Amino acid sequence: MRPPYPYPGGRRVIPEPKRPSDPAQVPPVRSARLDLVSLSAAFLAASLAGQTDDSAAEIGAALPPDWPGGSPPILEIRLAGLAADPYARPWLLRAMIVRTPERRLVGHVAYHGPPDSDRTVEVGYTVKPAYRRRGYASEAVAALLRWAVTEHAVVRRRASVSPGNLASLGVIGKLEFVHTGVQWDDIDGKELVFHLDLRDPPGPD
């Protein structure tokens, strides 16, 4: 496959990842059905405080009736991450917002942080139960992977999945991640580790 970066003289040229000039202004990543909207500290704080009307207004989309449901731990982690480095915001939590028939949050997707020294990022995602089995996770992850490759020169992507999470394993398989190992997570226990190396970004939606 054609590599997504130039190789003059047979050497790979990989620019540094871009940093936003204004961390408060992060454009959404769009796919066929979804807007992946970066979640601000104001959204995260309002959600954790149970102020769902303020949260919905912040992203311009309806929220699930039980929001934030089981999401508070990840919201707290990402709020702390924004406080530590506001410029990391493009890599942190994004709402999966379906555009039609009405704008509605159906899940969230994120990298665990900006690329590391090896230009690797790790992706994670959740689709709310009422919206599963509609292909939203695969669509969101593929769109975010393309954004990381074409906009920020990421060269390797990583994912870790519980062996019993068949839906997530299906998403990882569809996107052609390769199983490379096993790890132990203090919260989730045993996880299978997958990688996807530099290549053309995932196919069209």
N, C-alpha and C positions, 0 to 999 in steps of 0.2 A: 504493500500500500504506500501511497505517497505520504511522506512525513509532513506534518503541519508547519514545519519551520524550514527555512532555507539551509542548505548544506554547501556553501561555497567552498571549493577546494577540498570537498570530502569531509569537512569538519562541521559539526552541528553548531549552529549559532542560536543561543537561547538567551533572550533578553531577560532582565530582571522583572519580577512581577510588579505591576503598577500599584501605586498607592493613591487612594482618592485624594483629590485636592481639598475636598470638604467632606469629612466623614459623616456629616448630617445629610448629604445628598448622595444616595446610592441608587442608581437606576434598577428597576426590576429586570430580571432575566425572564424572557418570554418563550413559551413553547406553544404548541398547537392549541391547547386548551387552557393553559395555566399562565398566570403571572407569579413569579417567585419574588416576593416583596420582602426586602430587608426589614427586619424588625428592630425598631428603635428602642432605646432605654425607656422612653415614655410608655411605649406599648407594653414592654415586659413588666414594668413596675405597676401599671394599671391592671394588668392581668393578674399579677400576684396579689394585688389588693382587692380583687373581686370587682373592679370597676369596668365591667364588660362594655358598657356603652362608650366609655372613653377609648377602650381598646379598639372597638369596631370603627370608631370615627378616625382613629389614628391610621388605620390601613385602608379605610374606605371599602370595607367588606363586612358581611354578616359573619358572626361567629357561631360555632356549634352550641346548642342549648346548654351543654354541660361544661363549656369552656371555663377554665383551662383543663378540666378533667384530670388526667394523669400526667400532665405536662409540667407542673411546677418545678420539679428538680432540674430539668433542662433549662427552663426559663431563668431560674436562679443562677445557674452556671453561666449562661450567656450574658446575663445582666452584669455579673462580676467581670466577665471577659471584656465587655464594653467599657466598664469603668477603668480597667487596667490598660486598655489600648483601644481608644475610639477608632483608630485607623484600621483595626482588624474587622470592622463591621461588615464589609462586603463578603467576608468568609464565614461569618457566623449565621445565626438563625434567620431563615427566610420562611415566610408563610407560603404554602401552596394555595393560591387563590384561583378557583375556577371562575372563568369570565362570564359564562352563560349557564342557565337563563338569568341568574343574578350573581353578582360577585359574592363569593362565599369561601371562607377558609375551610379547606378539607384536610389539611395536614401541615407538616413543616419539614424542611430539609436544610441541611447545613454541612459545612466542613467543620472539623473540630478546631480549626484555626488556620492562619495563613500557612503557605508552604514552608516545610522545614528546610534544612541545609541541603538535602538531597532533592529538593523540588518535588516533594511528595505531599499530598493532602489526603486526609481521611474523611469519607462522606458518611453521614447518618441521616435517617429519614423516618418519619412516622405519618401514616394516614389514619385519620379518625375512623373508627369501626363502621360508621354508616356509609362511608365513601370508599371502602375497600373493594378490590376485585374489579376495578374500572380502569386500571392501567395508569393511575395517577403517579404512583411511586416511580415506575420505570420512566415515565415521561419527565418527571421532575429531575431525577438523578441524571438522565441523559443530557438534559438541557444544562444542568449545572456543570457537568463534566465538559461539555463543549465550551462553555464560558471560561472555565479554568484553563483549557488548552489554548483557545484562540485569543483570549484577552490577557492572560497572565502567564503563559508559557510554562504551565505545570507539566512535568514529565512523567509522573507516576501517581496513580490513585490507589487508595487503600480502603478496604471495608472489613469490618469484623461483625460476624453474625452468629447468634446462638444456633447450635445444631438443630434445635426444635422449631426454629422460626422458618417454616417452609415457604411462606410468602416472600420474605426477604431473600431467601436463598434463590427463589425463582427470579426475582429482580436482578440479583447479582449474576446469575447464569445468563439471563437474556442480554445483559450488557457485556458479556464475555470476560468477566473477571476470572482470574485463575487462582485456584486454592493453593496457598503457599505455606500454611502452617496453622498452629493452634496456640491460643493464649488463654490466660485466666484473668477475668475481670472481677474486681472486688464486689461489684454490684450484680452483674449479670452472670457470673460464673464462667463456665467454659465457652469459648467463642472460636469459631473458625475464621481464619484470616485469609483475605483474598487481595490480589493486586491486579491492576491493569496498567501496563506500561505504555510509554509514548507510542502513539500511532495516530491515525486520523481520528478526530472526535467521533463519538457514537453517531450512528446514522440519523436520518431525518425522522421527525416525529411521525 
